[in-house]
């Protein structure tokens, strides 16, 4: 099942995005909070079956945001169901 971002709120200081499936059903959300030198990423998905798709969606999004500020530290807290997930290539972010 593919998942996509659907913007809820976007400001210069934070973004809140809904995570929706191909039928536009909300399956979770993710928030990006911007600090001077830190990007905080918090997200949770309700359905465990979309974990890999979520990882594939959020990883390049974070990398794109990180390009805006050189030397940005990225702190993530992401859950699918009740399980914490790690992003691919986290050491390269």
DRENSE-404218 format. One record per residue (C-alpha): residue number from 1; x, y, z. Coordinates in steps of 0.02 Angstrom, whole numbers. Example, Ala and Ser with C-alpha at 12.3 -4.5 7.8 and 13.67 -1.06 7.14 Angstrom:
2
{num: 1, xx: 615, yy: -225, zz: 390}
{num: 2, xx: 684, yy: -53, zz: 357}
This chain:
93
{num: 1, xx: 0, yy: 0, zz: 0}
{num: 2, xx: 73, yy: 168, zz: -50}
{num: 3, xx: 65, yy: 315, zz: 69}
{num: 4, xx: 79, yy: 500, zz: 33}
{num: 5, xx: 94, yy: 664, zz: 126}
{num: 6, xx: -56, yy: 780, zz: 134}
{num: 7, xx: -11, yy: 949, zz: 212}
{num: 8, xx: -111, yy: 1001, zz: 364}
{num: 9, xx: -10, yy: 1154, zz: 422}
{num: 10, xx: 152, yy: 1225, zz: 351}
{num: 11, xx: 241, yy: 1374, zz: 431}
{num: 12, xx: 424, yy: 1431, zz: 432}
{num: 13, xx: 442, yy: 1349, zz: 604}
{num: 14, xx: 351, yy: 1184, zz: 583}
{num: 15, xx: 256, yy: 1071, zz: 466}
{num: 16, xx: 116, yy: 951, zz: 510}
{num: 17, xx: 78, yy: 826, zz: 373}
{num: 18, xx: -55, yy: 692, zz: 368}
{num: 19, xx: 0, yy: 525, zz: 299}
{num: 20, xx: -136, yy: 456, zz: 185}
{num: 21, xx: -156, yy: 298, zz: 84}
{num: 22, xx: -203, yy: 286, zz: -100}
{num: 23, xx: -387, yy: 300, zz: -52}
{num: 24, xx: -353, yy: 466, zz: 39}
{num: 25, xx: -384, yy: 383, zz: 208}
{num: 26, xx: -276, yy: 456, zz: 348}
{num: 27, xx: -161, yy: 322, zz: 419}
{num: 28, xx: -54, yy: 436, zz: 527}
{num: 29, xx: 38, yy: 601, zz: 537}
{num: 30, xx: 212, yy: 674, zz: 548}
{num: 31, xx: 275, yy: 839, zz: 617}
{num: 32, xx: 436, yy: 929, zz: 573}
{num: 33, xx: 492, yy: 1061, zz: 699}
{num: 34, xx: 632, yy: 1179, zz: 649}
{num: 35, xx: 757, yy: 1249, zz: 774}
{num: 36, xx: 917, yy: 1348, zz: 740}
{num: 37, xx: 1025, yy: 1192, zz: 718}
{num: 38, xx: 905, yy: 1048, zz: 748}
{num: 39, xx: 764, yy: 970, zz: 647}
{num: 40, xx: 645, yy: 871, zz: 757}
{num: 41, xx: 540, yy: 740, zz: 668}
{num: 42, xx: 394, yy: 657, zz: 759}
{num: 43, xx: 278, yy: 537, zz: 673}
{num: 44, xx: 158, yy: 394, zz: 704}
{num: 45, xx: 62, yy: 280, zz: 588}
{num: 46, xx: -83, yy: 174, zz: 647}
{num: 47, xx: -62, yy: 30, zz: 524}
{num: 48, xx: 92, yy: -80, zz: 535}
{num: 49, xx: 78, yy: -137, zz: 354}
{num: 50, xx: 138, yy: 31, zz: 286}
{num: 51, xx: 300, yy: 44, zz: 385}
{num: 52, xx: 419, yy: 17, zz: 239}
{num: 53, xx: 320, yy: 137, zz: 127}
{num: 54, xx: 323, yy: 267, zz: 265}
{num: 55, xx: 511, yy: 247, zz: 285}
{num: 56, xx: 534, yy: 265, zz: 96}
{num: 57, xx: 425, yy: 423, zz: 97}
{num: 58, xx: 497, yy: 514, zz: 247}
{num: 59, xx: 683, yy: 479, zz: 219}
{num: 60, xx: 705, yy: 582, zz: 59}
{num: 61, xx: 589, yy: 717, zz: 128}
{num: 62, xx: 702, yy: 739, zz: 279}
{num: 63, xx: 857, yy: 740, zz: 169}
{num: 64, xx: 778, yy: 877, zz: 63}
{num: 65, xx: 738, yy: 983, zz: 216}
{num: 66, xx: 916, yy: 958, zz: 281}
{num: 67, xx: 987, yy: 1035, zz: 123}
{num: 68, xx: 913, yy: 1202, zz: 175}
{num: 69, xx: 1035, yy: 1218, zz: 322}
{num: 70, xx: 1211, yy: 1148, zz: 321}
{num: 71, xx: 1260, yy: 1056, zz: 481}
{num: 72, xx: 1081, yy: 1028, zz: 538}
{num: 73, xx: 1060, yy: 893, zz: 672}
{num: 74, xx: 910, yy: 782, zz: 640}
{num: 75, xx: 821, yy: 699, zz: 786}
{num: 76, xx: 683, yy: 575, zz: 743}
{num: 77, xx: 550, yy: 485, zz: 841}
{num: 78, xx: 445, yy: 381, zz: 721}
{num: 79, xx: 322, yy: 242, zz: 761}
{num: 80, xx: 223, yy: 122, zz: 655}
{num: 81, xx: 90, yy: 39, zz: 761}
{num: 82, xx: 174, yy: 27, zz: 931}
{num: 83, xx: 348, yy: -7, zz: 861}
{num: 84, xx: 483, yy: 124, zz: 845}
{num: 85, xx: 565, yy: 126, zz: 674}
{num: 86, xx: 736, yy: 185, zz: 616}
{num: 87, xx: 763, yy: 271, zz: 451}
{num: 88, xx: 874, yy: 199, zz: 315}
{num: 89, xx: 1043, yy: 284, zz: 297}
{num: 90, xx: 1016, yy: 377, zz: 460}
{num: 91, xx: 1204, yy: 402, zz: 478}
{num: 92, xx: 1204, yy: 495, zz: 311}
{num: 93, xx: 1070, yy: 622, zz: 358}
